[in-house]
């Protein structure tokens, strides 16, 4: 994945919350806190999703799995590609709605979501 330059991302400076540090997206601080909760829940969901996928892959291949397999294991290249595609779809579907006013719900995964 290619990282976009600051110049290519300049258009994001006009989006709510573009400031670094403690961005403010909405006038009501409570909504900003709720947004932070949603983002953290999404991150935690994805950690569980990755671990579950690795568990399923190990069980399908070996019929058994240990905690060490899960802690030290790495998904196959095929599973990593599948998870990357699913993760991009989830990011666009869930987080794209945050910027739907700006077309974020219709943006390609190569746009601001994946920088």
Number of C-alpha atoms within 10 A of each C-alpha: 6 7 9 13 9 9 7 12 12 9 11 13 10 10 12 13 15 14 13 7 7 8 11 16 17 13 8 9 11 10 13 16 14 11 16 12 12 14 14 12 12 15 12 11 11 16 11 11 14 18 16 13 16 22 20 15 16 20 13 11 10 9 9 11 16 12 9 8 13 15 10 8 14 14 17 12 9 9 15 15 12 12 17 13 13 13 16 16 15 14 17 21 15 14 18 22 15 16 14 12 10 13 11 19 17 13 16 14 17 13 13 15 14 14 13
